[in-house]
Amino acid sequence: MNRVVDRLREAYLRELDLYVEVEGLGHAGVRAVRERLPLHRLNEINRQKQDRLNRIAEIEMGIAADKDAWRRTRDDRPFAHALDPVLEQLRRRIESILEIERETEKSIVEASGLLESEAAKS
């Protein structure tokens, strides 16, 4: 079981690195909207985020059997909580990314509202 834990920990750390990149790209997306950069720039940022998320999905598919083995034996092992710290880091990072996505959506709505009110003045 130690090998399973080691493989999962390694995979989750790779995912964490990718989520850090997604988070950074998310911040770049917020800036792109707020600074009204050309749409192709926001599309490129979104493409890069999707690439990272696809890579995370590939990692998840690759560790499916290890995750099942971990779940089946987790409560019976002295190292049952060995993955908890990295899983907590992943949870916090994902929550941060979701907050950034909400901020991006809000910025898009605000920018859209500004554009609509400017058009009404014309």
N, C-alpha and C positions, 0 to 999 in steps of 0.2 A: 504493500500500500504506500510505502514511502516514495516509490517511483511514480505512482499516480499523483501523489501530492506534489512532487517535484515538477512533473510535466504540467500539471494544472497551474502551479505557481508561475512557471516560466511563460505559459500561454497567457495568463492573466496580466503579467507584467508587460508583455508585448501589446496586449489590448490597451493597457493603461497608457503606454506611449502613444498609441494611435488616437486614443481619446484626448490626450493632451493636444495633439495636432488638430483634432476636430474642434476643440475648444478655442484654440488660437484662430482657426479659420472662421469660427463663429463670430469672434470679436472683429475680425476683418470684414465680415459681412455686415455687421452693425455699422461699422465706419463707412463702408461703401454706400449704404442706404442714407446715412446721415449726411454724408458729403455729396450725395447725389452723383456718384460716379456712374459712368455708362453702364447700362444693363449687362453688357457682355462681361464686365468685370465681376459683377455679382454672380452671374451664371458660372463663371470660371471658379469662383470660390465655392459655390455649391457643388460643382463637379468634383473638386478636390475633396470636399467633405464626404461626398458619396463614395469616392474611391476609398477613403479611409474606413468608412462604415462597411463597405464590401469586404475589405481585408479583415475587419473584425469578425464579420459573419463567417468568413472562411476559417478563421482560427476556431470559432465556436463549433463549426461543423467537424473540424479536426479533433476536437477534444470531447465530443459527445459521449463516446464510450467511457472515457476516464471520468467524466462528470457523473455518469450513471453509477459507475463503480464507487465513486466517492460518496454519493448519496446513500447507496445501499449499506455502506459500512461506517459511515461518519460517526454515528453515535456509539459505536463499539470500539473505537480506537483511542489510544492516548493522545494522538495528534489530531483529534477531530476538529480542532479550531485553528489548525495551522494556516489555513487560507483566509481566516477572518480579517486580518489586517489589510491584505491586498483587495479583498472583496469590498471592504469598507471604503478604500480609496477609489475603487471603481464606482461605487454607489455615489460618493460625493462628486466625482468628476461628471458622471452622467447627469446628476441633478443640476450642476453648474451649466452644462451644455443645454439642458432644457430651459433653464432661465435665460440663457443667451438667445435661444431660439424665440422665446416669448418677447424678449427685448427687440429682436429683429422684426418680428411681426408688428409690434407696436410702432416701431420706427417707420415701417412701410405704410401703415395706416396713417400715421401723422403726416408723412411726406405726401401721401395721396390727398389728405384733407387740405394741406397747404396748397397743393397744385389746383384742387377744385376751387378753393376760395380765391386764388389768384385769377383763375379763368373767369370767375363770376364778375370780378372787378373790371375785366376788359370789355 
